[in-house]
Amino acid sequence: MTWIPDGLAEAFAAAWTDDILVRDLASRLTCIEVELLATVLRVCGGAPEYGDDWIGAHAETDQPGDQHYRGPAAA
């Protein structure tokens, strides 16, 4: 297991939990990239819900066959 210095996990989570950043960047990440980022945010503490936010924002632009594709939005 890798040791993470005090405060680093919280600082990382704080840097990646800006709503504008999530909205603007999530669609540009690959499925594996967003999965890994979401996992790190979930384990960093202080912002586990942002893992789901990143996945949700990313899923909005996934295509059929992509890991996070959720089908057409309901009207």
C-alpha positions in Angstrom: 0.0 0.0 0.0 1.2 3.5 -0.8 1.3 6.1 1.9 -0.3 9.4 1.1 1.0 12.5 3.1 -1.4 14.2 5.5 -3.7 16.5 3.7 -2.8 15.4 0.2 -6.0 13.3 -0.3 -8.2 16.1 0.9 -6.4 18.6 -1.3 -6.7 16.3 -4.3 -10.4 15.9 -3.7 -10.9 19.6 -3.2 -9.2 20.4 -6.5 -11.4 17.9 -8.5 -14.8 18.8 -7.0 -15.6 22.0 -8.8 -18.9 21.7 -10.5 -17.7 23.7 -13.6 -14.6 21.5 -13.9 -16.8 18.4 -13.7 -19.2 19.7 -16.4 -16.4 20.9 -18.7 -14.0 18.0 -18.4 -15.9 14.8 -17.8 -17.0 14.4 -21.4 -13.4 14.6 -22.6 -12.2 11.7 -20.4 -12.3 8.1 -21.5 -14.4 5.6 -19.6 -11.3 4.2 -17.8 -10.0 7.7 -17.0 -13.3 8.8 -15.4 -13.6 5.5 -13.5 -10.2 5.8 -12.0 -10.7 9.5 -11.1 -14.1 8.6 -9.5 -12.5 5.8 -7.5 -9.7 8.1 -6.2 -12.3 10.7 -5.2 -14.4 8.1 -3.4 -11.4 6.9 -1.3 -9.9 10.3 -0.7 -12.6 11.2 1.7 -14.6 14.4 2.0 -16.1 14.1 -1.5 -17.2 10.6 -2.3 -20.3 11.8 -4.0 -18.2 13.6 -6.6 -17.1 10.2 -7.9 -20.8 9.7 -9.0 -21.0 13.2 -10.3 -18.0 12.6 -12.6 -19.5 9.4 -13.9 -22.9 11.0 -14.4 -21.4 14.0 -16.3 -19.3 11.7 -18.4 -22.2 9.3 -19.2 -24.1 12.2 -20.8 -21.9 12.0 -23.9 -21.2 8.2 -23.9 -22.4 6.4 -27.0 -24.1 3.0 -27.3 -21.6 0.4 -26.4 -19.6 2.7 -24.1 -19.3 1.6 -20.5 -21.4 4.4 -19.0 -24.0 4.8 -21.8 -27.5 5.2 -20.2 -29.6 5.4 -23.3 -31.6 8.4 -24.6 -32.8 10.9 -22.1 -36.5 10.8 -21.2 -38.5 13.7 -22.7 
